[in-house]
Amino acid sequence: MFTAINPKIPMRNRAITRDFYVNKLGFRELGNVEFAAYLMVEKDKIEIHFFEFKELDPTENYGQVYIRTDEIDGLYQNMLDKQLSIHPAGHLQIKPWGQKEFSMLDPDNNLLTFGQRL
């Protein structure tokens, strides 16, 4: 039986990635903090893993994670209040597939889309 799925996406610099997810998005770090080539973070019921890829060209990175929430309006406002950068094409909007969504890029151009079912 499957119990969870944890996306694994690339990072160039563990310290920068950790700072973004922990200090800006409010995740907490999991696992061995001494292992420089891997990072795991969690918040509420989700977990994201990162593997080191120093040669990553962010302009060619197509990593994406879709994160469901039940408080999309509050989350969006919180990100705006913290002056976090929302993707230029990803401001809060209702999509034809029945989701209310917004998106942002992490420091390595991994696209984070936050969505709530209508």
C-alpha positions as CSV (number, residue, x, y, z in Angstrom):
1,M,0.0,0.0,0.0
2,F,1.3,3.5,-0.9
3,T,1.4,5.9,2.0
4,A,3.0,9.1,0.7
5,I,4.9,10.7,-2.1
6,N,7.8,13.1,-1.6
7,P,9.1,15.0,-4.6
8,K,12.8,15.0,-5.0
9,I,14.1,18.1,-6.9
10,P,17.5,19.6,-7.6
11,M,19.4,22.3,-5.7
12,R,22.7,23.9,-6.4
13,N,23.5,25.2,-2.9
14,R,22.1,23.5,0.2
15,A,22.4,26.6,2.4
16,I,20.5,28.8,0.0
17,T,17.8,26.2,-0.5
18,R,17.5,25.6,3.2
19,D,17.2,29.3,3.9
20,F,14.4,29.7,1.3
21,Y,12.3,26.8,2.5
22,V,12.9,27.1,6.2
23,N,13.2,30.8,6.8
24,K,10.9,32.1,4.0
25,L,8.3,29.4,3.5
26,G,8.2,28.1,7.1
27,F,9.3,24.5,6.5
28,R,11.4,22.6,9.1
29,E,14.5,20.6,8.3
30,L,14.4,16.8,8.6
31,G,17.1,14.2,8.7
32,N,20.9,14.6,9.0
33,V,21.8,18.2,8.9
34,E,25.5,17.4,8.4
35,F,24.9,15.8,4.9
36,A,25.8,18.6,2.5
37,A,24.5,16.9,-0.7
38,Y,20.9,16.2,0.4
39,L,18.2,18.2,2.2
40,M,14.7,17.2,3.4
41,V,12.1,19.6,4.7
42,E,8.5,19.3,5.9
43,K,5.6,21.5,6.6
44,D,2.2,20.2,7.8
45,K,1.6,17.0,5.9
46,I,4.1,17.5,3.0
47,E,7.8,16.6,2.7
48,I,10.1,17.8,-0.1
49,H,13.6,16.3,-0.7
50,F,16.5,18.0,-2.6
51,F,19.6,16.5,-4.1
52,E,22.7,18.4,-4.9
53,F,23.2,19.3,-8.5
54,K,25.9,22.0,-8.6
55,E,26.0,22.1,-12.4
56,L,22.3,22.9,-12.7
57,D,21.5,25.7,-15.1
58,P,18.4,27.3,-13.5
59,T,17.3,28.5,-16.9
60,E,17.0,24.9,-18.0
61,N,15.4,23.5,-14.8
62,Y,11.9,22.2,-15.2
63,G,11.5,20.9,-11.7
64,Q,7.9,21.4,-10.4
65,V,6.0,20.6,-7.3
66,Y,2.2,21.0,-6.8
67,I,1.2,21.7,-3.2
68,R,-2.4,21.5,-2.2
69,T,-3.8,23.7,0.6
70,D,-7.1,24.4,2.2
71,E,-6.2,28.0,2.9
72,I,-5.1,29.4,-0.5
73,D,-6.2,33.0,0.2
74,G,-4.4,33.3,3.5
75,L,-1.3,31.6,2.2
76,Y,-1.1,33.9,-0.8
77,Q,-1.6,37.0,1.4
78,N,1.1,35.7,3.8
79,M,3.5,35.3,0.9
80,L,2.7,38.9,-0.3
81,D,3.1,40.2,3.3
82,K,6.6,38.6,3.5
83,Q,7.4,40.2,0.1
84,L,8.1,36.8,-1.5
85,S,8.4,36.8,-5.2
86,I,5.3,35.4,-6.9
87,H,5.9,34.1,-10.5
88,P,5.0,36.8,-13.0
89,A,2.5,34.5,-14.7
90,G,1.4,32.9,-11.4
91,H,-0.6,35.3,-9.4
92,L,-3.6,34.0,-7.5
93,Q,-6.3,33.0,-10.0
94,I,-9.1,30.5,-10.6
95,K,-8.1,27.9,-13.2
96,P,-10.5,26.2,-15.6
97,W,-9.8,22.8,-14.0
98,G,-11.5,23.9,-10.8
99,Q,-8.5,25.0,-8.8
100,K,-7.5,28.4,-7.3
101,E,-3.7,28.6,-7.7
102,F,-0.6,30.7,-7.5
103,S,3.0,29.9,-8.3
104,M,6.6,31.0,-7.3
105,L,10.1,29.9,-8.2
106,D,12.6,28.7,-5.6
107,P,16.3,29.8,-5.9
108,D,17.0,27.0,-8.4
109,N,13.9,27.7,-10.6
110,N,11.9,24.8,-9.3
111,L,8.3,25.9,-9.8
112,L,6.1,25.7,-6.7
113,T,2.4,25.8,-7.4
114,F,0.0,26.1,-4.5
115,G,-3.6,25.2,-5.2
116,Q,-6.9,24.7,-3.5
117,R,-9.8,22.7,-5.0
118,L,-12.9,24.9,-5.5
